[in-house]
Amino acid sequence: MPLPPFAPSATFSIGIELELQVVGTYEYDLCNGANDLLREVNTKGLVGEVKPEITGGMIEISTGVCGDCGVALAQLQDIRDRLLTAARRLDVGISGGGTHPFQHWHERRIVDAPRFRQLTDLYGYLMKQFTVFGQHIHLGCPDPDTALRMLHSLGRYIPHFIALAACSPYVQGADTGFQSARLNSVTAFPLSGRAPFLLTWPEFEAYFEKMTRTGVVAGMKDFYWDIRPKPEFGTIELRVMDTPLTINKATAIAGYLQALARYISIEKPFEPREDDYLVYTFNRFQASRFGLHGLIVDPQTGEQRPLREDLIATLARVEGHVADARAEDACSALLRFVSRNESDADWLRGQYAQERSLAEVVRLQCERWEAPGDAL
């Protein structure tokens, strides 16, 4: 399959995808209710999509192309409300969160679709273990070379996005010690991690042609990189976040991405370079293991500082671009969240410490997903 041409898109536009948990309301384990739920959802006049994911306890929702995070929030609120109406009829719950705290991978059922069957034939049990839940954000770029430069410029900020969304401390009933254990499941795939350091589209086309010639990949979907180009949309796709516990958090993170991209594009604070990736894996691990409490290393100076401090400093640095991104409320809310120094993973652990039941934790996650209002 040839690499599709890079489609035109509005610069700094966004689209948000969220993978959600479908749980039974008795034991709050994942249930194989995705197909029933999708049949019940009223999609008349819907902006965006609701569709199945790899196993039967997952669905994915997505916005259309949005100019700002406020538009995205309105679209996600409409999708959420339609989902909840259908879920109540079926007596199932919907939840955010990067992992289900106590589901067992071997009990999952692969959704009957050609691509999912193909992936299962290739990756075996990894596909059932891939019952994890992430947020993906598409960022519009004016041309393919700009897209590649933005992709590599954003690499140093990957820990910010991991830490902001981290809410997957539990796997298979155990506390992993991680803030985002979900990323460990993604890393198991051979084509995960960082994209190759290529800054022009002809170079990327040549790389893609070599990879397809080997038979290792058939298309861009076969790359599970943290950030990957999506030429058919004219975007780059940021893929490192856990699905947040609320749509308000999800859209606030997208607003931060827009403001950060404007800052990088307009002020050009640095040139992306291959050596930036010397600290990439360390920084990524620190964010997934410790979240806001981790360390981050500046790839150019070698300075180590607390991730939380680096995030607060960056929010201040991009402040001049927040208004143009129409992300004032989003970035203000994120600053308050970071200043509290408690992640959503910390919140989940606090609920378990109080309730002593992971099923009750999932019930509370469902309540939080359903709640209206503007709290992160």
N, C-alpha and C positions, 0 to 999 in steps of 0.2 A: 504494500500500500504506500503510494508516494506521500510525501509530506504535503499537507494542503497549503495553499497560499495563505499569507497572513491577511486576514480580513480587516476591513476598516472598522474602527470602534472609537467611541468618544473617549478622549484622554481623561484619565482618572475616574472614569465610571466604574461602578462595582456591581458584582452579582454575588450573592451569598448562597452557599449550599450547607445544609445541616443534616447530619445523619442522626436519627432519633431511635430511642428504645421503645418497643411495644411490649408491655408487661401485663400479666394477668393481675386482677385486683384481689386475689385471695392470698397467694403466697408472694406476689410481686416479683416472680421470676420472669425472664423473657418467655413470651409465648409465640407460637407460630401463627400470629393473627394478622400479619402484614397484608396479605392478599384480601382477607375479609374487610379489613379497615379501608383499604384503597377502593374497594367496590362500594363502600358506604359513603365515601367523601363526596360532597357536592362540589363539583369543579366548574359549574356554570359561571362564566365571567371571571374565572380565577386568573390572576396575573402571577405567573410562576408555575411550578410543577410540584406534584407529589408522586413519588414512584418507589418501586421496591428496591431493596439493596440485596447484598449477597446471601444473607440468611433470613429466615422467616420472621425473626423478631426485630427486624430493622426496616425503617423506611427512610427515604431522603426527601427533604423539601428544599425548594430553591426559589429565589426571587427571579424576576426579570432583570433587565439592565436598568440600573438605578443611578441617578445623578449624585445622590448623597445618601447618607445613612438614615436620614429621616424617612425618605421614600422607601428604603429597604425595610425599615421597621414597620411601616404601615402595611406593606405587602406580607411580611411574616406574621403580623398580628391577624390578618385576615385568614391566612393559611392555618395558623394555630387554632383559631376559633372554629373553623370548619372541621379540622381534625378532631377537636375535643367533642364537638356535637356528634360525630360519627362514633368516636370511642365510647361515649356514654351509652349509646344504643347497644354496643357490643360488650359492654362491661370490661373494657381494657383501659389501661393507663398509658400515657405518653410521657416520656422523660428525656431530659438532656443528660449530660455526663459522658465522659470519654470511654468508660467501661461500665458494664453492669457488674455490681460488686460480687455476685455469687453464682452467676450462670456457669454452666459447665460446657465447654466447647463441643464435646462429643455428642451432646444432645441436640445440637443445632441441625437444621435442615437447610440445604442449599436451595435457593429459589430456582425453579425450573425455567431457565432462560439460556439461550445458546452461549452467550459470553460467560455466564457464571459456570456452566458445565465445562467450557473450555478451560477456564482458570482452575477449576477443581482438578481436572485431568492433569494439569501442569504442576500445580502446587500442593496437591493432596490435602492433608489435614490442616495446612496453614490457612486455607480458605475459611474453614470453620473457626479457627482461632482468630481470624480477621473479623470476628464479630465485635468490633470496636467502633467508636462513634466520633467522627471528626467534623470540624468546620472547615470549609474551603471558601476562600474569597478570590474572585476573579477581579483583576485590576486592568482597566482599559489602557492600551498603549497606542500611540499614533502610528508607529511603524515597527518592523521586527527588530531592527538594530537597537532602537530605544528600549524595546521590551527586554532584550538580553542584558543591556546595561543596567536596567532597573532590577532585573532578577538578581544579578550579582551584587548590586549595591545594597539590596535588602538583606543579603546574607548575614551581615553583621548584626542585624536586628532580629533575627530568628528567635533568640532567647526571650526577647520581650513578648512575642506573640505566644510562645509556649507557656510562659509564666502567667500571662494575663488570663489564659483560658484553662489552665491546669485544673482538672477535676476528675482524675482517675487514679485514686490511691489504692483501690481494692481490685484484686483479680482472683477469681476462683475461691472467694470467701476469705482471702488473706490480705492483710495490709502489706503492700509491697515496699513501703518506705519511700516510694516515689510520689511526687506531685502529679506527674503525667506518666503513668505506666503504659498508657495506650501506645506511646511512641515506640516502645520495645517490640510490640507486635508488628508495627510497620517496618522496623529495621530488619526483621527476619527475611524480608523479600530481597532478592539479589539486585534489583534495579531501584533500590531506595537510596536515600541520602541526598547528596548534593549533585546539581547538574554540572556537566563539564564546563570548564572556563573558556567559553567562546563568546566573543563580543560582536560578531557580525553574522548576519543571516546566511550568507553563502557558506561560511565555516560550519554553521549549525546544520545546514542542508547536507553538506558533505559528511558530517558525523552521522546524521540520521540515515543516509544512504548506506554507509558502511555497516551500521547496526542492523538494518533490515536485510542487507545482503547475507549477514551471518545467520539469519533466521532466528536470532534471539528476541527480536521485537517485530511486531507487525504494524504498530501505530503508536502515537503519542500516549495512549492510555496505558501502554505497557511499562512506562516509566513512572515509578512511585516516588519521584524526587520531592524534596521538601517544597521547592518552588519549580514549576515547570511551565514552559510556554504552551499556550493553547491557540495555535494559529487560526483555527477555524472560527474562533471567537474574537480574535484580535486582542488577546489578554495574556497576562501571566497569572498563574493560579497558585496561591499560597495555601499550603496543605498541612501545616504542623499543629494546628490548634485542636484540642479536645472540643467536642460540642459543649458550649457553655450551658449552665443550668437555666438561663433565661434568654429570650430573644433580645432583650435590652442589652445584655452583655455582648451578645454576638454582633449586634449592629454597632455598638460602641467601638469594638475592636476594628470593625471595618472602617469606621470614621477615622480612627487613629492611623490606619494604613493609608487612607487618602491624604491626610495631612502630612504624613511622613514622606509619601511619594512626591507630593508637591515640593516639600523642602529639599529633597534630594535632586529633583529635576531642575528647580529654579536656582537654588543656591550652590549646587554642586560642591558640597563640603569636602569631597574626596573623590579620587578615581578608583574604581574597582580594580583589583589586581589578584592574581593567583595566590599570592602569599597571604591574602585575607583568610584563606581556608586552612592555614596552619593551626589556627585556634578554633576552627569551626566546630569540630567534633567535641572538644572540651566544653565550649560554651553551650552547645546543644545539650550535652549530658548534664551539666550543672543546672540548666533550666528545668529539664524533665525530672531530675532527681530532687532538687531542692526548691524549685520555683522561684518566687521572689526572694527567698533566703539564700540563693546561690551566688556564685561569683561570675563575672564576665571579664574577659581579657580583650583589651583594645588591640585589634590586629596590627595596627601601625606603630603604636607606642609601646606595646607590651604591658601597659598598666593594668593591674587587676583592681576591680572595685566591686562592691556589692551590686548585684543585678538590679535590686530595687532602686538604689541611688542612680544608676545609669538610666533607668526608665524614667524616673522623675526628671532628670536633667534633660533627657531627650524630649519629653513632653513640653518642657520650657523652651527648648530650642526650636521646636516646630510651631510655637504659638502664633507666629506671624502668618502662618498658612492655614490655621484652623478655621478662620472665618470664611476664606475662599472655598474651603472644603465643606462648609456648612456643618462643621463637626464640633461646634463650641460645647454643646451639652454633652456630647459623647466623650470628648477629651477631659472635660471637667469631672465627669462621673468616674472616668478611669483614674484620674489623679486622686480623687477621694478614696477609691478602692485600693490603690497602691499604698496610699498613706496609712490606711488601716493596718497594712502589713499582715493581712489574713487572706489567704487564697480560698477559692471554692473547695480545693482539696482539704484545706484546714477545716472548713465548715462541715464537710462530710464526716471527717474524723470526729469533730465535736458532736455531731448528731449521734454517731455510733457510741461515743463515750457516754452519752446521756441515755440512749435508748437500749443499748446492748443488743440490737437486732439489725442486721443488714436489710432484712425485708422492710423494716420500719424506715430505714434510711431511704430506700427506693420510694416508699410511699411519700416521704417528705420531698424527694426530688420531683415527683409527679405534681405535688401541690405547688412547688415553686415554679414549675413550667407553666402551670395553669394560671398563676396569679397575674392579674392585670397590674398596671402601674409602671413606674419608671425605675424601680430598684434594680441594681445589678446583682 
